[in-house]
Amino acid sequence: MNTTSDSPTPAPQPKQLYRRLGVVLLGFIVVYFCLAYILAPFLWEQYAARHPAWEDVPRITHTGDKHPGDPLNVAIIGTEYELKKTLLAAGWYPADPLTLKSSLEIAEASVLDRKYDEAPVSSLFLFDRKQDLAFEQPVGDNPRKRHHVRFWKYNEQTPDGRDVWFGSATYDERVGLSHTTGEITHHIDGNVDAERDHIMDTLKKTDLLIEVRIVAGFHTILEGKNGGGDAWHTDGSLSVAVTKLMTPTTPAKSN
């Protein structure tokens, strides 16, 4: 007479459990490696092949009265939250909106040698609109000298659905009169590549980037003058920083 046993399946032994966990962890590492180091670079190469230098992107900004502005020299791939978090972590301050009050404050700070970390920047235009975001990094205790960068969001995304922000980074070396309009303005250092490299160096230190890539030949015109009459020159390259994926945090509600 045959009988069947209904005894429960024995629980896995500790060694078997550790082995399974090890397999799962190894699988996760392999997937992460493939996504971060194989698929992402491959997608970038395909994107660059279709858009070798973002051919429809203007290379130079312009002022409100249509004078040439500063050249583009950086780009960041990531959401607005990822861009802001990375810039803040790198020691950059969001620039105040340009208003009469902020203009008077920066004038006062410049004359009286007062610190103004969030001093406003003038408006430059790309894609028929002024900058979406602006950041600066003070030098010393006076806003006459500062690093600053303006960003405009591009209307296309990367193949993996990430936003692209084009930026113009320049170094303000002094305050003076515009060579074209006679208005009081900041004058930039003509070596815009040095400022491009500076902002990328600060971003790399945050550990919030996946990589930094160089788009060589982005500019074919390698020198010019901006709306204030300041001469600039470049080697023609655009530096592109790709941020890590980040999830915005929601502050806890107080009772």
Secondary structure, DSSP 8 states (H G I E B T S, - for coil): -------------HHHHHHHHHHHHHHHHHHHHHIIIIIHHHHHHHHHHHSTT-TTS-SEEE-TTS-EEEE--EEEES-HHHHHHHHHHTT-EE-----HHHHHHHHHHHHHT---TT------EETTEE-SEEEEEE-TT-TTSEEEEEEEEEEEE-TTS-EEEEEEEEEEEEEEE-TTT--EEEEE-SBHHHHHHHHHHHHHTTT-EEEEEEETTS-SS-EEE-TTS-EEE--S-EEEEEE------------
